[in-house]
């Protein structure tokens, strides 16, 4: 495989990681939005706050990583996408900021009105951001942009884009609910476990319906991707995604351990993202910009690979350490009280 | 025709304004992101070594501030990465593969930092003290690595190299090592790192200096003041040397920028130095204090040193008179603040050497309380100096800002800029609210004897996960149940 091919794969990995990690957070926002009134939604929102707090920054860094790989590895591709998809990407970034601020502000807000406002900002932004990112991807997949395309509404307001946007929302909802069900157990709230399992199944059904619709729509609207999804490796990945989705559904229905449903959900979404990426081969943008044509300087790509390898060597142990500590209950806060207690003991 | 070419496209003003605004906002958070981990760990290490609960309390509270700041910084940093594409697609499309690698390093460093901060923040209770401390030790290194990446990219924009242009004017033959380690990189990096240490130190110390002025003169405030202030004070003279060195590097590597910084109009020897003062389009200077010969002496240690003037290049390849004046004011303000901080550091150092104690003068604490804000202003000024002084180039002598800007129309950009201002006011307002609420809670916790009731951290959005009030007894080994149970 050429250097450009490897970096394209790294880019796809980054997108899949963001879809899974960031997607889970957006999904939590989706369920926050639909949790109902202040009293009815109190406990789900409480769980969402606690489950998201330690991880959402790490999850967001994937996006920065994706952008960096794009402009360093495929500068022409980066320019094309950001020129043609100006509006959806601008709206997505506003959504990202509002989401962060809404999440940050909700807890300190004491009064109900304030909490409602910040909560609504957080939740609505969680809905809009994946939609616009998905719509941008849909515009690329359907080959509506090519180097030199000017920004226009048609680039992202078309059947494939709208479906990709909706699918992105459904996928985040699915991931979010599957993870929150596991968190409900971890935090000792069995009622919320069932609550989120039902919602995960519901979202899974929505994903399935949208996927089927998408296969019909892309047939005419994005023929290259449709062909890739229904043949060879693309098809294999689609099948893998379907099997993983079924496995998630099965483990959500039963009493399987949370990590099974979580892992299966992640595999389903990641396989879906990979299927799309593989279906686009050999194009970054079908059918106008190939990976080879869009690639930056070869030396840069080699260095980018080297940096990636070094970073993986550094970052993987750190992430593994974080998860190990988290799952072994080592990550719990120390409050002022503990220190004071110690000081008191000494006295 | 020439006039037409020189006219910037209408979308340049909103694009530039938005970039300047978002960068200026992000930069406020950077010193805390780069240097607060180190300051916190010094305090933490001190607390562990002396078995000092006060030091540990301070370190833990600072770690909570660090977490909030890091969260907001990630959000504003994400905005900047999007803006590269939304506002300057021309630059990224042509030069992305030449200078983008620095950002790649930075993204991974950020990742590492996010993970380590999560471990540090949530590891206080259950991890063995030593393990917890050791796991956090790579944090400052990760922060320095992130700064390395960003500064490599910025210094490349100032002194670009590591490529050759083909016949169509596109870069080929990329040499990454040359593109990362450009001539101005070393001076810029060290100047930046020390500036971050100083700023974070003075900002944190300033909080406790304010407390001291308001009569809170306990050990908690003394310790919270002394450690960050000492670090910043030690860095200040170092920064003075580094600042002098980078100015001379700019003189050699970016002579036109140096001319803007010092408002030198015509290339000449025996050039005077102007403290402030305003440059007019015809080359005259009004206002300011003129010191004969000084600029030549500063640039080359001799009065007959030749200093390149703005007129050495055509008008469309140099900052305008207004831009030069802005650069000059920013530069002089930064140097002025740096000099005052040096005096403050000397005051502190002399008292310490002679009497082995903190200065007692109320004026010292007043100055120390202002030092934090002053250093943030200095950081902003330094950034204005390097960015405005580079005009009209986005890539020095290779690409004009006007050629990099997006084709999106001005009204759309103005709308987005307005939206961004609203959102940022909201975000930074929330940042401030969160910090103030934390402070109030801590103060209440310090004042109340029944400490621990209602765990002070419960409401902190990023801070430690609180014990799950309202969901039954918290799981986990009963042995380490906090003192909530005791009260």
Interface residues (C-beta under 8 A of the other chain):
Chain A: X46 X49 X50 X53 X54 X55 X56 X57 X58 X60 X61 X63 X64 X65 X67 X68 X69 X71 X72 X73 X74 X75 X76 X78 X79 X80 X81 X82 X83 X86 X87 X89 X90 X92 X93 X94 X96 X97 X98 X100 X101 X103 X104 X105 X106 X107 X108 X150 X151 X187 X188 X189 X296 X297 X299 X300 X301 X303 X304 X307 X308 X310 X311 X314 X315 X318 X319 X321 X322 X325 X326 X329 X330 X331 X332 X333 X334 X335 X336 X337 X338 X339 X340 X341 X342 X343 X344 X346
Chain B: X53 X54 X56 X57 X60 X61 X68 X70 X71 X72 X74 X75 X76 X77 X78 X79 X81 X82 X83 X84 X85 X86 X89 X90 X92 X93 X94 X95 X96 X97 X98 X100 X101 X103 X104 X105 X106 X107 X108 X110 X111 X112 X114 X115 X116 X117 X118 X119 X121 X122 X123 X124 X125 X126 X127 X135 X163 X171 X172 X173 X174 X175 X176 X406 X407 X408 X412 X416 X419 X420 X423 X424 X426 X427 X430 X431 X433 X434 X437 X442 X445 X451 X452 X455 X456 X457 X459 X460 X461 X462 X463 X464 X465 X466 X468 X470 X471 X472 X475 X476 X482 X483 X484 X486
